[in-house]
Amino acid sequence: MQLHNRTSAAFLSAARLFQQPLSLFSSNQTSSSTTMTRAPVIAVCHGGGPLPLLGDPGHANLVESMSTKVPETLQLGTPNAPKAIVLVTAHWTTRAPKISSAKTHKLYYDYSGFPPESYRLRYDAPGSPEVAKQVFDLLQAAGFTPSMDEERGWDHGVFVPLTLINPKADIPVVQISVLNTEEASAHFAMGRALAPLRDQGIAIIGSGMPSFHNLRLMFSLPGRSQGDKAKVLNRIALWSKDLTEAVCLESSEKREAKLKSWRGFKSGDEAHPPGMAEHLFPLFVCAGAGGDGKAHAHGDDLHGSEHFTYSWK
């Protein structure tokens, strides 16, 4: 975890930051901003590559969920819709947080072997240098060493779920990396640092596959006997049960303490093999940003296994 010493200067910097409005919103904003609805935090399963956008029948439940339930949680189409979305993607892993900071970003088709149309997908939402700067300042004040990135495109952890969630692409997006450490507390601290954005109407979305991301095991399931497949899925269900119980703890402090020992959850190594757990990390960031309060969890079928979405309002 790349953290500075928490000096008094860092705390003074944070204090000054919290005294100022986010620069995304101009000084001409009406007094209604003082009663702005707090934006939610949502950790989603983004599915397999571009398949959710290609009509794959095994993704039908997940597509339905991201097209209906998640927009409802975000209150899209209402005056309380987010002013921006900060999205933490499992497909960008770095030593210290990196932040997409350009006014526009191309798409990064970080997959291979899919039909030609999957490389022509578009998601034309704007970026937001202003929100990116706020993200940078908050993370720096919390002791991280973040950096801006104007070049990297939005990977499929960004454009696949957002195409389903907000096809209008009319809300600015800022993409953030996860850290190359399995420490839940490091990612939890990122989320805790970003939580003040919610009070400015900026939603935080974590995009990964927290319930199950073991590609070798996933790809082996169709060739297994029904009995063997059922045993595997039962073990993954035990993992999901332990994870969901931890994530849904109402106390942020207790939630963090429980998630620190996630490797000890039942079937943890099977759900997320050692060294390949990056699809779990966006959930940890969301768990930190959620603060005190019980998360809502709902499951969707994805090719026979249940994958959970978690949200805090």
C-alpha contacts under 8 A as a table, 3 or more apart, distances in Angstrom:
res1	aa1	res2	aa2	distance
1	M	95	R	7.36
1	M	96	A	7.32
1	M	179	L	7.56
1	M	181	T	6.91
1	M	186	A	6.05
2	Q	95	R	6.89
2	Q	96	A	5.75
2	Q	143	G	7.94
2	Q	144	F	5.78
2	Q	145	T	6.36
3	L	143	G	4.75
3	L	144	F	4.50
3	L	145	T	6.46
4	H	143	G	4.73
4	H	144	F	6.17
4	H	145	T	7.17
5	N	143	G	6.67
6	R	10	A	6.21
6	R	11	F	7.42
6	R	142	A	7.63
6	R	143	G	6.03
7	T	10	A	5.37
7	T	11	F	6.79
8	S	11	F	5.14
8	S	12	L	6.16
9	A	12	L	5.02
9	A	13	S	6.07
10	A	13	S	4.98
10	A	14	A	6.24
10	A	140	Q	7.82
10	A	141	A	5.20
10	A	142	A	7.38
10	A	143	G	7.33
11	F	14	A	4.99
11	F	15	A	6.12
11	F	141	A	6.55
12	L	15	A	4.98
12	L	16	R	6.22
13	S	16	R	5.22
13	S	17	L	6.19
13	S	141	A	6.24
14	A	17	L	4.95
14	A	18	F	6.25
14	A	137	D	7.88
14	A	138	L	6.99
14	A	141	A	5.17
14	A	142	A	7.72
15	A	18	F	5.30
15	A	19	Q	6.44
16	R	19	Q	5.21
16	R	20	Q	6.83
17	L	20	Q	5.55
17	L	137	D	7.59
17	L	138	L	7.77
18	F	21	P	7.40
21	P	25	F	7.34
22	L	25	F	6.01
22	L	130	E	7.94
22	L	131	V	7.50
22	L	134	Q	6.85
22	L	200	Q	7.06
23	S	26	S	6.48
23	S	130	E	5.92
23	S	131	V	7.34
23	S	134	Q	7.79
24	L	130	E	5.48
24	L	131	V	6.15
25	F	29	Q	6.75
26	S	29	Q	5.68
29	Q	32	S	7.85
29	Q	33	S	6.89
30	T	33	S	6.24
31	S	34	T	5.75
31	S	35	T	7.88
32	S	35	T	5.54
32	S	36	M	6.61
33	S	36	M	4.93
36	M	80	N	7.50
36	M	199	D	7.16
36	M	200	Q	6.96
36	M	201	G	6.54
37	T	80	N	6.09
37	T	199	D	7.20
37	T	201	G	6.46
38	R	198	R	5.32
38	R	199	D	4.83
38	R	200	Q	7.02
38	R	201	G	5.70
38	R	313	K	7.43
39	A	74	L	7.28
39	A	81	A	7.91
39	A	82	P	6.23
39	A	198	R	4.69
39	A	199	D	6.60
39	A	200	Q	7.57
39	A	201	G	4.89
39	A	202	I	5.64
39	A	203	A	4.89
39	A	204	I	7.79
39	A	313	K	6.82
40	P	73	T	7.24
40	P	74	L	6.50
40	P	198	R	6.80
40	P	203	A	5.37
40	P	204	I	6.70
40	P	290	G	7.98
40	P	311	S	7.02
40	P	312	W	5.59
40	P	313	K	4.46
41	V	203	A	5.93
41	V	204	I	4.79
41	V	205	I	5.78
41	V	206	G	7.98
41	V	286	C	6.16
41	V	289	A	6.91
41	V	290	G	6.13
41	V	311	S	5.48
41	V	312	W	5.11
41	V	313	K	6.55
42	I	70	V	7.92
42	I	204	I	6.45
42	I	205	I	4.81
42	I	206	G	6.23
42	I	286	C	6.72
42	I	309	T	7.21
42	I	310	Y	5.70
42	I	311	S	4.26
42	I	312	W	6.51
43	A	205	I	5.60
43	A	206	G	4.37
43	A	207	S	6.00
43	A	208	G	7.61
43	A	282	P	6.93
43	A	283	L	5.44
43	A	286	C	6.26
43	A	309	T	5.63
43	A	310	Y	5.14
43	A	311	S	6.28
44	V	205	I	7.29
44	V	206	G	6.11
44	V	207	S	5.20
44	V	208	G	6.41
44	V	209	M	7.21
44	V	308	F	7.27
44	V	309	T	4.81
44	V	310	Y	6.81
45	C	62	L	7.93
45	C	207	S	6.06
45	C	208	G	5.20
45	C	209	M	4.55
45	C	210	P	6.91
45	C	307	H	6.69
45	C	308	F	6.89
45	C	309	T	6.41
46	H	49	G	7.97
46	H	52	P	7.98
46	H	157	G	6.24
46	H	160	V	6.83
46	H	161	P	5.57
46	H	207	S	5.93
46	H	208	G	5.76
46	H	209	M	6.47
47	G	50	P	7.85
47	G	51	L	7.19
47	G	52	P	6.43
47	G	59	H	7.20
47	G	62	L	7.56
47	G	208	G	7.96
47	G	209	M	7.02
47	G	302	L	7.70
48	G	51	L	5.73
48	G	52	P	7.15
49	G	52	P	7.65
49	G	111	Y	6.43
49	G	156	H	6.63
49	G	160	V	7.92
50	P	53	L	5.62
50	P	54	L	6.57
50	P	114	F	7.93
50	P	118	S	6.35
50	P	156	H	7.00
50	P	160	V	6.34
51	L	54	L	4.95
51	L	55	G	6.73
51	L	56	D	5.63
51	L	59	H	7.25
52	P	55	G	6.23
52	P	56	D	6.24
52	P	59	H	5.66
52	P	60	A	7.55
52	P	62	L	7.70
52	P	63	V	6.11
52	P	160	V	7.19
53	L	56	D	7.67
53	L	160	V	6.88
53	L	164	L	7.85
54	L	118	S	7.53
55	G	59	H	7.65
55	G	60	A	7.57
56	D	59	H	5.61
56	D	60	A	6.93
57	P	60	A	5.20
58	G	61	N	7.65
58	G	301	D	7.89
58	G	302	L	5.69
58	G	303	H	4.65
58	G	304	G	7.80
59	H	62	L	5.30
59	H	63	V	6.03
59	H	301	D	7.58
59	H	302	L	5.45
59	H	303	H	6.79
60	A	63	V	5.13
60	A	64	E	6.17
60	A	302	L	7.81
61	N	64	E	5.11
61	N	65	S	6.21
61	N	300	D	5.74
61	N	301	D	5.82
61	N	302	L	6.98
62	L	65	S	5.07
62	L	66	M	6.20
62	L	300	D	5.60
62	L	301	D	6.71
62	L	302	L	6.60
63	V	66	M	5.25
63	V	67	S	5.95
63	V	164	L	6.95
64	E	67	S	5.11
64	E	68	T	6.07
64	E	69	K	7.83
65	S	68	T	5.36
65	S	69	K	5.12
65	S	70	V	6.61
65	S	300	D	7.34
66	M	69	K	5.97
66	M	70	V	5.17
66	M	71	P	7.12
66	M	161	P	6.99
66	M	164	L	5.89
66	M	165	I	5.39
67	S	70	V	6.63
67	S	71	P	6.55
67	S	164	L	5.11
67	S	165	I	5.10
67	S	166	N	7.85
68	T	71	P	5.59
68	T	72	E	6.25
68	T	165	I	7.52
69	K	72	E	5.14
69	K	73	T	6.32
70	V	73	T	5.05
70	V	74	L	6.25
70	V	165	I	6.40
71	P	74	L	4.96
71	P	75	Q	5.97
71	P	76	L	5.42
71	P	165	I	5.64
71	P	166	N	7.05
72	E	75	Q	4.85
72	E	76	L	6.38
73	T	76	L	7.92
73	T	313	K	7.72
74	L	81	A	6.01
74	L	82	P	6.79
74	L	203	A	7.63
75	Q	78	T	5.82
75	Q	80	N	6.03
75	Q	81	A	4.98
75	Q	82	P	7.75
76	L	80	N	7.41
76	L	81	A	4.73
76	L	82	P	7.47
76	L	166	N	7.79
77	G	81	A	6.42
78	T	81	A	5.53
80	N	201	G	7.83
81	A	201	G	7.72
82	P	85	I	6.77
82	P	171	I	7.39
82	P	201	G	5.18
82	P	202	I	5.33
82	P	203	A	5.78
83	K	171	I	6.46
83	K	172	P	7.31
83	K	200	Q	7.97
83	K	201	G	5.50
83	K	202	I	5.53
83	K	203	A	7.81
84	A	131	V	7.79
84	A	171	I	5.45
84	A	172	P	4.83
84	A	173	V	5.94
84	A	174	V	7.89
84	A	201	G	7.21
84	A	202	I	4.87
84	A	203	A	6.41
85	I	171	I	6.93
85	I	172	P	6.23
85	I	173	V	4.88
85	I	174	V	6.35
85	I	202	I	5.63
85	I	203	A	4.87
85	I	204	I	5.88
85	I	205	I	7.06
86	V	173	V	5.88
86	V	174	V	4.81
86	V	175	Q	6.03
86	V	176	I	7.25
86	V	202	I	7.05
86	V	203	A	6.20
86	V	204	I	4.89
86	V	205	I	6.24
87	L	158	V	6.94
87	L	173	V	7.08
87	L	174	V	6.11
87	L	175	Q	4.94
87	L	176	I	6.08
87	L	204	I	5.88
87	L	205	I	4.70
87	L	206	G	5.73
87	L	207	S	7.03
88	V	175	Q	5.93
88	V	176	I	4.72
88	V	177	S	5.89
88	V	178	V	6.73
88	V	204	I	7.70
88	V	205	I	6.21
88	V	206	G	4.73
88	V	207	S	6.05
88	V	282	P	5.69
88	V	285	V	7.77
89	T	92	W	6.05
89	T	155	D	7.93
89	T	157	G	5.41
89	T	158	V	6.53
89	T	175	Q	6.93
89	T	176	I	6.32
89	T	177	S	5.80
89	T	178	V	6.66
89	T	206	G	6.25
89	T	207	S	5.05
89	T	208	G	6.53
89	T	282	P	6.40
90	A	93	T	6.94
90	A	157	G	6.63
90	A	177	S	7.06
90	A	178	V	6.25
90	A	207	S	6.21
90	A	208	G	5.20
90	A	278	E	5.48
90	A	279	H	5.00
90	A	280	L	7.58
90	A	281	F	6.82
90	A	282	P	6.23
91	H	155	D	6.78
91	H	156	H	7.71
91	H	157	G	6.21
91	H	177	S	7.54
91	H	278	E	7.64
91	H	279	H	7.80
92	W	155	D	7.97
92	W	176	I	7.66
92	W	177	S	4.77
92	W	178	V	6.20
93	T	177	S	5.52
93	T	178	V	4.99
93	T	179	L	5.41
93	T	180	N	5.60
93	T	278	E	7.47
94	T	97	P	6.43
94	T	98	K	7.10
94	T	177	S	6.42
94	T	178	V	6.36
94	T	179	L	5.10
94	T	180	N	5.54
95	R	179	L	5.48
95	R	180	N	5.52
95	R	181	T	7.91
96	A	144	F	6.97
96	A	145	T	5.96
96	A	146	P	5.78
96	A	147	S	7.78
96	A	179	L	6.05
97	P	144	F	7.44
97	P	145	T	6.94
97	P	146	P	4.69
97	P	147	S	6.57
97	P	176	I	6.74
97	P	177	S	5.62
97	P	178	V	6.52
97	P	179	L	6.55
98	K	146	P	5.64
98	K	147	S	5.02
98	K	148	M	5.78
98	K	149	D	6.55
98	K	176	I	5.67
98	K	177	S	5.39
99	I	132	A	6.42
99	I	135	V	7.73
99	I	136	F	7.35
99	I	146	P	7.38
99	I	147	S	6.26
99	I	148	M	4.86
99	I	149	D	5.68
99	I	174	V	6.96
99	I	175	Q	5.85
99	I	176	I	4.70
99	I	177	S	6.80
100	S	127	G	7.80
100	S	132	A	6.82
100	S	148	M	6.07
100	S	149	D	4.85
100	S	150	E	5.69
100	S	151	E	7.72
100	S	152	R	7.08
100	S	174	V	5.65
100	S	175	Q	5.15
100	S	176	I	6.48
101	S	127	G	6.87
101	S	128	S	6.41
101	S	129	P	4.79
101	S	132	A	5.32
101	S	133	K	7.64
101	S	148	M	5.81
101	S	149	D	5.65
101	S	150	E	5.05
101	S	174	V	6.87
102	A	105	H	6.45
102	A	127	G	5.88
102	A	128	S	6.57
102	A	129	P	5.67
102	A	149	D	7.47
102	A	150	E	4.65
102	A	151	E	7.55
103	K	126	P	6.04
103	K	127	G	4.51
103	K	128	S	5.43
103	K	129	P	6.04
104	T	125	A	7.59
104	T	126	P	5.16
104	T	127	G	4.92
104	T	128	S	7.86
105	H	126	P	7.47
105	H	127	G	6.67
105	H	150	E	7.70
105	H	151	E	7.44
105	H	152	R	7.40
105	H	153	G	5.32
105	H	154	W	6.42
106	K	152	R	7.89
106	K	153	G	4.86
106	K	154	W	6.44
107	L	122	R	7.13
107	L	123	Y	7.44
107	L	153	G	4.79
107	L	154	W	4.82
107	L	155	D	6.13
107	L	156	H	7.85
107	L	159	F	7.47
108	Y	152	R	7.47
108	Y	153	G	4.73
108	Y	154	W	5.38
108	Y	155	D	4.67
108	Y	156	H	6.97
109	Y	119	Y	6.40
109	Y	155	D	6.18
109	Y	156	H	6.44
110	D	155	D	6.12
110	D	156	H	6.58
111	Y	114	F	7.61
114	F	118	S	6.38
115	P	118	S	5.69
115	P	119	Y	7.69
116	P	119	Y	5.60
116	P	120	R	7.06
117	E	120	R	5.09
117	E	121	L	6.66
118	S	121	L	5.62
122	R	159	F	7.83
123	Y	159	F	6.08
123	Y	163	T	6.58
123	Y	167	P	7.92
123	Y	169	A	6.49
124	D	169	A	5.95
125	A	169	A	4.37
125	A	170	D	5.56
125	A	171	I	6.21
125	A	172	P	5.89
125	A	173	V	6.78
126	P	169	A	7.78
126	P	170	D	7.35
126	P	171	I	7.00
126	P	172	P	4.80
126	P	173	V	6.35
127	G	172	P	5.02
127	G	173	V	4.96
127	G	174	V	5.88
128	S	131	V	5.38
128	S	132	A	6.13
128	S	172	P	5.84
128	S	173	V	6.51
128	S	174	V	6.39
129	P	132	A	4.90
129	P	133	K	6.12
130	E	133	K	5.22
130	E	134	Q	6.51
131	V	134	Q	4.97
131	V	135	V	6.20
131	V	174	V	7.20
132	A	135	V	5.03
132	A	136	F	6.14
132	A	148	M	7.68
132	A	174	V	6.23
133	K	136	F	4.93
133	K	137	D	6.13
134	Q	137	D	5.11
134	Q	138	L	6.13
135	V	138	L	5.24
135	V	139	L	6.16
135	V	194	L	6.71
136	F	139	L	5.34
136	F	140	Q	6.02
136	F	146	P	6.03
136	F	147	S	7.07
136	F	148	M	7.57
137	D	140	Q	5.10
137	D	141	A	5.99
138	L	141	A	5.15
138	L	142	A	6.31
138	L	193	A	5.79
138	L	194	L	6.30
139	L	142	A	5.06
139	L	143	G	6.58
139	L	144	F	5.45
139	L	145	T	7.38
139	L	146	P	6.61
139	L	190	M	6.65
139	L	193	A	5.86
139	L	194	L	7.07
140	Q	143	G	5.19
140	Q	144	F	4.89
140	Q	145	T	5.79
140	Q	146	P	6.37
141	A	144	F	7.29
142	A	189	A	7.79
142	A	190	M	7.90
142	A	193	A	6.02
149	D	152	R	6.43
154	W	157	G	7.78
154	W	158	V	5.87
154	W	159	F	6.59
154	W	175	Q	6.98
155	D	158	V	5.52
155	D	159	F	6.51
156	H	159	F	5.10
156	H	160	V	5.26
156	H	161	P	7.91
157	G	160	V	6.15
157	G	161	P	6.82
157	G	207	S	5.75
157	G	208	G	6.85
158	V	161	P	6.13
158	V	162	L	6.16
158	V	175	Q	7.37
158	V	207	S	7.12
159	F	162	L	5.14
159	F	163	T	5.75
160	V	163	T	5.40
160	V	164	L	6.83
161	P	164	L	5.32
161	P	165	I	6.03
161	P	207	S	7.75
162	L	165	I	4.75
162	L	166	N	5.42
162	L	167	P	6.83
162	L	169	A	7.78
163	T	166	N	5.62
163	T	167	P	4.64
163	T	168	K	7.99
163	T	169	A	7.37
164	L	167	P	5.80
166	N	169	A	5.76
166	N	170	D	7.78
169	A	172	P	7.90
178	V	187	H	7.39
178	V	278	E	7.38
178	V	281	F	6.50
178	V	282	P	6.76
179	L	182	E	8.00
179	L	186	A	7.91
179	L	187	H	7.18
179	L	281	F	7.89
180	N	278	E	7.68
181	T	186	A	7.80
182	E	275	G	7.88
182	E	277	A	6.98
182	E	278	E	7.77
182	E	281	F	7.63
183	E	186	A	5.54
183	E	187	H	7.02
183	E	260	K	6.85
184	A	187	H	5.41
184	A	188	F	5.94
184	A	256	E	7.57
184	A	259	L	6.18
184	A	260	K	5.27
184	A	262	W	7.84
184	A	281	F	7.27
184	A	284	F	5.98
185	S	188	F	4.79
185	S	189	A	5.99
185	S	256	E	6.68
185	S	259	L	7.82
185	S	260	K	6.17
185	S	284	F	7.91
186	A	189	A	5.23
186	A	190	M	6.58
187	H	190	M	5.00
187	H	191	G	6.46
187	H	281	F	6.64
187	H	282	P	7.67
187	H	284	F	5.53
187	H	285	V	4.85
187	H	288	G	7.47
188	F	191	G	5.17
188	F	192	R	6.20
188	F	256	E	6.96
188	F	284	F	5.27
188	F	285	V	4.83
188	F	286	C	7.39
188	F	287	A	6.35
188	F	288	G	4.27
188	F	289	A	7.45
189	A	192	R	4.99
189	A	193	A	6.12
189	A	285	V	7.28
189	A	288	G	6.24
190	M	193	A	5.18
190	M	194	L	6.35
190	M	285	V	5.88
190	M	288	G	7.06
190	M	289	A	7.81
191	G	194	L	5.06
191	G	195	A	6.12
191	G	284	F	7.54
191	G	285	V	4.27
191	G	286	C	5.70
191	G	287	A	6.90
191	G	288	G	4.28
191	G	289	A	4.10
191	G	290	G	7.71
192	R	195	A	5.25
192	R	285	V	7.61
192	R	288	G	4.60
192	R	289	A	4.65
192	R	290	G	7.73
192	R	291	G	7.19
193	A	196	P	7.20
193	A	289	A	7.33
194	L	197	L	5.84
194	L	198	R	7.93
194	L	289	A	6.25
195	A	198	R	5.71
195	A	199	D	7.84
195	A	288	G	7.73
195	A	289	A	4.60
195	A	290	G	7.13
195	A	291	G	7.55
196	P	199	D	5.58
196	P	200	Q	7.28
197	L	200	Q	5.27
197	L	201	G	6.82
197	L	202	I	5.39
197	L	203	A	7.45
198	R	201	G	5.22
198	R	202	I	4.92
198	R	203	A	5.85
198	R	204	I	7.45
199	D	202	I	7.22
204	I	286	C	7.15
204	I	289	A	7.77
205	I	286	C	7.08
206	G	282	P	4.51
206	G	283	L	5.78
206	G	285	V	7.14
206	G	286	C	6.12
207	S	279	H	7.73
207	S	282	P	5.95
207	S	283	L	7.65
208	G	278	E	7.75
208	G	279	H	4.41
208	G	280	L	6.29
208	G	281	F	7.61
208	G	282	P	6.19
208	G	283	L	7.49
209	M	212	F	5.98
209	M	213	H	5.92
209	M	279	H	5.05
209	M	280	L	6.26
209	M	307	H	7.31
210	P	213	H	6.98
210	P	279	H	5.73
210	P	280	L	4.32
210	P	281	F	7.73
210	P	283	L	6.67
210	P	307	H	7.54
210	P	308	F	7.43
211	S	236	I	7.74
211	S	239	W	7.62
211	S	240	S	5.64
211	S	271	A	7.08
211	S	280	L	7.73
211	S	306	E	7.40
211	S	307	H	5.21
211	S	308	F	6.14
212	F	236	I	7.01
212	F	271	A	4.73
212	F	272	H	6.52
212	F	307	H	7.13
213	H	218	M	7.76
213	H	271	A	5.83
213	H	272	H	5.62
213	H	277	A	7.59
213	H	279	H	6.64
214	N	217	L	5.43
214	N	218	M	6.05
214	N	270	E	6.88
214	N	271	A	5.76
214	N	272	H	5.73
214	N	273	P	6.56
215	L	218	M	4.90
215	L	219	F	5.99
216	R	219	F	5.37
216	R	220	S	6.28
217	L	220	S	5.13
217	L	221	L	6.50
218	M	221	L	5.54
219	F	222	P	6.87
220	S	223	G	5.74
220	S	224	R	6.70
221	L	224	R	5.28
221	L	229	K	5.94
224	R	228	D	6.04
224	R	229	K	5.73
225	S	228	D	5.22
225	S	229	K	6.02
226	Q	229	K	5.10
226	Q	230	A	6.03
227	G	230	A	5.13
227	G	231	K	6.36
228	D	231	K	5.13
228	D	232	V	6.45
229	K	232	V	5.21
229	K	233	L	6.26
230	A	233	L	5.15
230	A	234	N	5.99
231	K	234	N	5.09
231	K	235	R	6.32
232	V	235	R	5.21
232	V	236	I	6.37
233	L	236	I	4.98
233	L	237	A	6.06
233	L	305	S	6.51
234	N	237	A	4.94
234	N	238	L	6.42
235	R	238	L	5.16
235	R	239	W	6.63
235	R	266	K	7.55
235	R	267	S	6.05
236	I	239	W	5.04
236	I	240	S	6.29
236	I	267	S	6.36
236	I	270	E	7.45
236	I	271	A	6.16
237	A	240	S	4.98
237	A	241	K	6.11
237	A	306	E	7.64
238	L	241	K	5.07
238	L	242	D	6.39
238	L	266	K	5.93
238	L	267	S	6.97
239	W	242	D	5.29
239	W	243	L	6.13
239	W	265	F	6.11
239	W	266	K	4.98
239	W	267	S	5.39
239	W	268	G	6.00
239	W	271	A	7.12
240	S	243	L	5.00
240	S	244	T	5.84
241	K	244	T	5.21
241	K	245	E	6.12
242	D	245	E	5.27
242	D	246	A	6.36
242	D	265	F	6.00
242	D	266	K	6.96
243	L	246	A	5.22
243	L	247	V	6.12
243	L	259	L	7.79
243	L	262	W	7.41
243	L	265	F	7.27
244	T	247	V	5.05
244	T	248	C	5.92
244	T	297	A	7.46
245	E	248	C	5.33
245	E	249	L	6.51
246	A	249	L	5.54
246	A	255	R	5.67
246	A	258	K	5.80
246	A	259	L	6.28
247	V	255	R	6.03
247	V	259	L	7.46
247	V	287	A	6.54
247	V	295	A	6.94
248	C	255	R	7.42
248	C	294	K	5.25
248	C	295	A	4.84
248	C	296	H	7.15
248	C	297	A	7.76
249	L	252	S	7.20
249	L	254	K	6.75
249	L	255	R	5.33
249	L	293	G	7.66
249	L	294	K	5.92
249	L	295	A	7.50
250	E	254	K	7.82
250	E	255	R	7.27
250	E	292	D	5.66
250	E	293	G	4.50
250	E	294	K	4.27
250	E	295	A	7.36
251	S	254	K	5.25
251	S	255	R	6.03
251	S	291	G	7.66
251	S	292	D	5.01
251	S	293	G	6.45
251	S	294	K	7.72
252	S	255	R	4.96
252	S	256	E	6.15
252	S	287	A	7.78
252	S	288	G	7.15
252	S	290	G	7.69
252	S	291	G	5.34
252	S	292	D	4.83
252	S	293	G	7.43
253	E	256	E	5.31
253	E	257	A	6.28
254	K	257	A	5.03
254	K	258	K	6.13
255	R	258	K	5.25
255	R	259	L	6.15
255	R	287	A	7.66
256	E	259	L	5.12
256	E	260	K	6.15
256	E	287	A	7.77
256	E	288	G	7.47
257	A	260	K	5.35
257	A	261	S	7.40
258	K	261	S	5.85
258	K	262	W	7.09
259	L	262	W	5.00
259	L	284	F	7.90
261	S	264	G	5.58
261	S	265	F	7.29
262	W	265	F	5.27
262	W	268	G	7.12
263	R	268	G	5.47
263	R	269	D	6.93
264	G	268	G	6.66
265	F	268	G	5.40
267	S	270	E	5.16
267	S	271	A	6.22
268	G	271	A	5.20
268	G	272	H	5.96
268	G	273	P	7.48
269	D	272	H	5.20
269	D	273	P	4.59
269	D	274	P	6.24
270	E	273	P	5.66
272	H	276	M	6.19
272	H	277	A	4.96
272	H	280	L	7.70
273	P	276	M	5.39
273	P	277	A	6.32
274	P	277	A	6.52
276	M	279	H	7.84
277	A	280	L	5.62
277	A	281	F	7.10
278	E	281	F	5.30
278	E	282	P	7.78
279	H	282	P	6.77
280	L	283	L	5.74
280	L	284	F	7.00
281	F	284	F	5.09
281	F	285	V	6.58
282	P	285	V	5.13
282	P	286	C	6.33
283	L	286	C	4.97
283	L	287	A	6.04
284	F	287	A	4.93
284	F	288	G	6.37
285	V	288	G	5.22
285	V	289	A	6.31
286	C	289	A	4.94
286	C	290	G	5.94
287	A	290	G	5.20
287	A	291	G	7.28
288	G	291	G	6.08
290	G	293	G	7.20
290	G	295	A	7.74
290	G	311	S	7.94
290	G	312	W	5.53
290	G	313	K	7.85
293	G	312	W	7.30
294	K	312	W	7.05
295	A	310	Y	6.19
295	A	311	S	5.35
295	A	312	W	4.96
295	A	313	K	7.98
296	H	310	Y	5.56
296	H	311	S	5.21
296	H	312	W	6.48
297	A	308	F	6.42
297	A	309	T	5.64
297	A	310	Y	4.56
297	A	311	S	6.64
298	H	308	F	5.46
298	H	309	T	5.53
298	H	310	Y	6.82
299	G	306	E	5.74
299	G	307	H	5.25
299	G	308	F	4.20
299	G	309	T	6.34
300	D	306	E	5.40
300	D	307	H	5.29
300	D	308	F	6.31
301	D	304	G	5.81
301	D	305	S	5.56
301	D	306	E	4.66
301	D	307	H	6.31
302	L	305	S	5.34
302	L	306	E	6.12
302	L	307	H	6.62
